[in-house]
Each structure stands twice: as structure tokens, then as C-alpha cells.
Amino acid sequence: MTTVRPALVWAHRWIGLAIGGFLLMSGLTGSLLSWNEALDAALYPALRATAAAGTPRLDPLVLRERLQQQYPTLVFNAVDLRVREGKAALFNVSPAHSASHPAPTFDQIFVNPFTGEVQGTRMWGDISQGMKNLMPFIHSVHFSLALGSVGTAVLGVVGLLWTLQCFVGIALTFPPRSNKKPWAARWWPAWRLRWQGSSAYKRSFDLHRAGGLWAWLMLLVIAWGSVYLTLPAVFNRVMQTGLAHQQQIGRAAPSDKGIMMAWPQARDTGRALMQSEADSRGFQILEETKIAYDGSRGAYTYTVRSDRDVRDRTGQTTVTFDARSGQLLNVWLPTGAASGDTVQVWITAMHMSALGGWWYKVFDSVMGLAVCVLSATGALMWWKKRAARRRSGRTG
């Protein structure tokens, strides 16, 4: 350890300085995003919807059909099937492929699920549209620096360096070899904070070292999860080296013959296929969440939240089937089918505050602030050491 420690110190210092600003931004925005839905609805009232007691909800597919007639130049290829109390129905849209149609000024529509009235629209992430896009803009900054694919790639590299930094950092806390005390006893002081009689520098050092140790496992989960969300190909390549994954290809190629089934028929087909899979694979369907059409594959995907899901807001249990024949093409289960997929689902759910309810949101917000503290204390220690070296006439 003594021979490699100088190299580890050098790597820890310069990796930290290189990514510290990005982590400070990610920690602050991530803490806010833990409460994204509540803050978004507070800033944009169009996301909320209420009705008199006893007023029935309109079928989400009826809402889709009405919107398609109202906006014939837009494509509505996904429908949220969840019943979300107090919330408007959300439809993400894209323009139809035609040069004759002007580009739309929005890509999200919010509809009252009781009346079918359009309550609002926005171009997701476009902060020039005002406060209604503040939370989407913060989301965009968090995942791509609001720079599109370039920003996503930059943050992917930051995620990889951060993952490496987790291992370098914990290695630096390991005690030197000694025959006098057990290893764990010698390591324990690194987990403690010295508040009384300590200088500001020592308090910063302890907060950085001990804080990193106590939060180490969650920091690693967040760091590696950020790689999945920004560089999924790299994440999957690493994970597939030792863990099993479900096949993403269909059981059969989609048919190019026949008439594409209508949305209500597609939902019925999805329900039947999902129930058949639940019976044969032994899982329980809790609620249906989404149906979508994939034009590139000529297939529908029908998604539910099942007891194989870990997220508390959305489901990922999915069947994919031919849009013409209804033939089952693929089944994907979030947990219990392949170890690699199970690990990935847990990592991303933890990263995105998507499990455990409000208490986990609080925990995730605290972790975001912890990332800020670790970044700030690391930079502060480097600055004080640098100033001390300059006063003594040394450089580096």
C-alpha cells in the first residue's frame, strides 16, 4: 500500500478537482429532483386536475383519440394508463413526418382526465417558456447539462471517473500495516469526526473522509447509476461480463401483413398476453401503467406494475407484441428473471428516488447534499494545502 499510496493520492486529488464542479451541480439538482413531481405541480397548476365527487374518468384511449383529432399533425404513440389522483393526464407527442407542417411549439400536453379539456402545453426543458419548465430544465441540467447529447456524454465520463474515485477514496482510508492492533481497530478512526480541539482544516478533512466512508456504498450506487443513465452501452458492457441479462430481441419478427390493430384492441391483447405470462411465470399484476406503439418495429408494448417491480411510481414489467397479428415478441421482467437486470433496476431506482415513498426521497435529498459537502471539502483542502505550499516557497 505504501508504494502505491502516492499515486492514489495524486489520482484522488486531480480526479476530484476535475469532476468536483460537476458533482456539486449534480448533488444540488439531484436533491431537488427527488421531489420532482410535487415541485413541478406546484410550479405549473396545469399538471393538477380535480372533479366533483362521483365524476367518472374518461378512458385514457378516448382522451388519446380526441387529441389525435384535435391535433392531426402530431403523433400520439404512448398512453399513460395509470389512475393518478389529483393529476392531469400527460401525453408526450412528436410531430408527424411531413415538411408541410410547422414545427410544434410543445411536446407535452396536459389534459383533464374527467372532461378531456386541454389544460396546458409545454416544450419539455425549454426554460424560455417560464416557470412551468423550471423542473424539466433542472432535470435537463442534471442529466445533460442542458446541452443535449454532448452534455450527456460529458456527464457519462464524469460518472465513470466518479465510480473510479469511489474505489480510490476508500483505499486511501485503509490503515498502514501493523502487528500491534487488529486491522478493523486501526481503520475505525477514519470513520470518526474530531470536533473538539481541532483546526478548521482537520474538521474539513474528517468530514470529507468520514462522510465519504459512511456514505460510500450509496455514493457508489449513485455514481454507477449515472453511468447507466448517460452511457448505457458502457454500463451494459461491464455488467454483461459477469451477470445474466434477458434477451431484448423478439421471439419472432413483426409481420408486415394485415391491418394494424386499433388501440383498444391492442390494450386488450396486451392485457391477455400479460395475464398469461403472469400465470405461467408466477407474478402478480398490480396495475397497468402504459401502452405504446413502436413504429420502427411495428409492435405495441404493454407495461404494468407487478410484484416484480421495485419502483413505486411506474411499472417496468413489459410484453411486446406484433401490432398486426398480436403475436408475442418479447417479455421483460424487472427482477427475478436475470441477475444483471435485477441489479440494474435496483441501481437506477435508487438513483432516481423511485422507491420507498417520501422517506427515501428525504434520504436521497440528503445524499445529494452529501455529494456537495464532499466536493466542497475536497476543494477546500486542496486550496489550503496549495496556499500553504506557496507560503513555504514550494510548488505543486
N, C-alpha and C positions, 0 to 999 in steps of 0.2 A: 504493500500500500504506500509505503514511504517513497518508493521510486516513481510511482505514477501520480502521487498527490499533486505535485506542482502542475502537471498537465491538466489534472481535473480542476484545480483552482483556476487556471487560465481559461479553460473551456467554460466553466461556470460563470466567470466574470463577464466574458465577452459575449457569450450567448445571451446572458441576462440583459446586458446593455443593448444588444441588437433587437431583442423582442420585448423589452420592458414596456415601451410605449404602447405597443400593440396589445399587450396583456392588460395594461391599465385601462385602455379603451374597452377591451372585451369584458373585463370584470365589471365596469360601470354599466355598460349596456346590457350585459347578461343579467345583472341584478334587477334591472327594470323589466327585462323580457320575461322573468319569472312570473310577472303579474300582467302579461301582455293583454289577455282578453279583458280583464277588468279595466285596465288603463285605457285601452282602445275604445271600449264602450263609453267610458266617462268622457273622453275627448270628442267622440263622434256619436251623437244621440241616434243617428240613423241605424246604428247597429242593434238598437233595442226595439222591442215590439211587445205590446200588450193588447189584450182584448177583454171584452166583458165576459164575465163568468158564463161558461156553457157554450161559448162561441167555438165552433169546430175549426180545426186547422184544415187548410186546403192540402190536398195531396201534393208533395214536392214535384211529382212529374207533371201535374196540372200547372203548377207555377212555371215549370220549365217550358211547357208548350205555349203558355200565354206570352212569356218573354220572347220566345222564338218568333212568334207572330208580331210582337211589338218591335223587335229589333231584328229584321230579316237579314241584315248584313253582318250579324255576329253569330258565332258558333258557341253553342252551349253543350259541351261534351262531358260534363260532370254534374252530378246532382247529389247534394248532401241529404241523406235520408234520416238524419237524427232529429229527434224532438228536443229542442233546446229551449227550455223555459225562459221567457223574457227576452229572447234574442231573435233578431231578424234572420230570414233565410238568406244565405250567401251563395251567389253564383259567380264563379270565375269564368270569364269569357275571353274569346280571342276573335280577331277579325276573320271574315270569310276570305278565301283566296281569290281576290279579284282586284285588279288595278283600278277599276272604275269606282270603287267605294272609297270614300275618305277614311283616313285612319281614325279610329275611335279615340275619344279623349278619356276613356276609362276602361279598366279591365276587371272591375268588380262591381256587382250590382247587389243592393240590399233590399229585400222585399218583405213586406209584412206577410207572415205566413197565414194570417186569418182573412185578409182582404185581397191579397195579391197586388197591393199598391207598392210601386217602387218608391222607397224612402230615401235613397241616396245612391250615389256612384262615386268611385274614385279610381285613379290610376295608382295602383299599389306602389308605395315608396316614393312618389313624386311629392317632395316636400313643398314645392311651389304651390300646391293646391291648399296649403294651410294646415291647421292643427289636426284635421281629420286624417292626415297622413303622417303624423309625428311618430306613432308607434311602428308603422311599417317602415318608415325611414330609419328609425333606430335599429330595427331588425336588419335592414339592408346594410347599415354600417357594421353591425355585429358580425354578419356572415360574409360580407364582400367589400367592406369599406365604402359602400355605395359607389363602387367602380366597376360593377359587373364582373365578368369572368376574370379580368386581370386582378381585381381585388380579392376574389375568391382564391386564386392561385397563390397570391402573396400570403394570405392567411393560412393556406394549406401548408406552406413552407414554415410559417411561424408555429403551426401546430406540431409539425414534425420536430422542430428544434425544441419546442416546449416539452414534448414527450421525452426527448433525449435529456433535457435539463432536469427532469424529474429523477432520472437514474443517477446523473452526475451529482445532483444536490444531495441525495440521500447517502451516496457513497462518501461524500465529504464529511458526513456526521459520524461515520464509524470511528471508534476509538483506535489508537495505536495498539500494537501488540504488547501484552504484558502478562506475566505469570502471577502477579500479585492478587488481582481481583478477577472474578468471572466477567466475561465479555459483556453481558447484559448490564451488570452493575457499572461498568465503565462507560457504557453508552447512555445510561439514564440521565446524566447531567445535561446532555444535548437536548433533552425534552423539557427542561425546566427554564423558567424565566427568573432572572436575577433583577429584582426591582429595587431593593433597599441597598443603599451604599454603592450603587453602580452609576457609571457615567452614562451620558446620553448615547454614546457610541455603543457601549456594552448592551444597553437596553434594546437598541435597534438591532444589534447582532443577535441577541437572544430571541427577539420577536421574529426575526427572519428565519433563524434556524429552527427554533421550537415550533413556530407556527407552520413552517413547511413540513415538519415531521408529523404533527398531529393531523394535518390535512392532506398528507401525502397521497394516500390511496385515492381520495376523491379528486385531487388535482390531476393525478394520472388518468382517471376516467374522463375528466373534462378535456384534458389535452388530447388524448387519443380519440375521443368522440369528435373533437373539432376536425381531426384529420378525415374522419368518415364523412363529415358534412361538407368538406371543401375539396378533398382529394379522395373520393371513394375508390378509385381504381387502385391507389397505393394501399389504402386500408384493406381492401379485399385481397390484394396480392399477399399481404403479410398474414392476414387471418387464415387464408386458404392453405397456407403451408402446413398447418398442424391441426386445423379444425374442419369438420364436415359442414357442407352447405347444401341447401336444397337447389335442385336444378331450376333455372329460370326459363328454360325452353319449354314450349308446349308439348303436349303428348301427340299432337297431330298438327299439320299445317292448316291454317284457316282456309275455308272454302271460298272460292271466287264465284260460286254458282248459287243461284237462288236470290231471294229478296231479303234485305237486311231486316231483322225483326224490329218492331216498334219498341219504344222504351218500356211501356207497361209489360209487354211480353218478355222483354229482356229481364226485367226485375223478377217476374215470376219464374223464369228459367234459372236465374241466379239463386233465388230462394230454394228452389227444388234441388239444385246441384249442391248448394251449401249444406242443406239438411242431410242429404245423402252422405256427404263427406263427414259431417258431424256424427252421424250414426255409425259409420264404418271406422272412423278414427277415434271415436270416444271423446269428443269435446262438446261443450255446451255453448250454444249461441245466446248471447246476452242482448244484443240489439244490432239492427242493420245500420250501417253508417254511410255507405256511399255506393253509387253505381256510376260508371264512366265508360265512354266509348273511345277505343284506341284505333284511330283511322289507319295508322301505319301497319297494324296487324289485322285489321278487320275483325276486332274482337271486343267484347264487353268484359269489364272487370266488376265484380260484385264483392263488396267488402263488408264485414261485420266486426263487431267487438265480441270476442269469445273469451272463455276462461283460459285460452292460450295467450291472450294479450296481457301486457303489463301496463300499457298506457291507460290513464284514467279519463282521457277526453276523446280519443279516437281509436278506431279498430284497425288492425292490420291483417286480420285473417281474410284471405282473398281467394276467390276462384276466378279463373279466366276462361271464357268460352267463346266459341265461334259465333259471330254476330248474325250469321245466316242459318246455320244448321243447329246451333245450340250445343254442339259437341264440346265436352270439357277438354280444355287445352292444358291447364295448369292449376295446381293448388299450392298455396304458400301459407305456412303456419308460422307465426312469430316465435313461438317457443315449443320445445318438445319434439321437434322433427329433426333438427340438425344443430349440433352444439355451436357451430360458428354463427348461425343465425340467431340463436338464443343469446349469445354473448353480445352480438351487435345490437340487438333490440334493447337489451338492458342498458348498454352503454349510452345509446342515443336517447333513451327515455330519461335517464338520469341527467344527461347533459341538457335536455330541453325542459326540465321541470315538469315532466309529463306523467308523474306517478305520485301516489301518496297524499294527494289533496293539498290543502293550504299549508300544513306543517312542512311538507317537503319544499314548497315554494319559499318559505321562510329560510329553510336550511340552504337552499340553492342561492338565495339572495346573499346570505352571509358568506357563502363560499365565493361569490363574485367579489364581495368586498375584501375577502381574504387575499384573493389574487392581486387586488390593488395594493394592499398593505405589503405583501411580499415584494411586489415590483418596486414600490416606493422605497422600502427599507434597503433593498439591494442597491438601488441607485444612490441612496443617501450614503451608504457605507463606502461605495466606490468613490464618491465625491470627497468625503472626508479623508480617506486614505490618499487620494490624489493631492489634496491641499497640503496634507502633512508631508508628502514626498517633496512637493515643491518648496515648502519652507525649509526642508533639510538639504535642498540642493540636488535631490535625486529626481530622476525622470521615470516614466513608465506607468 
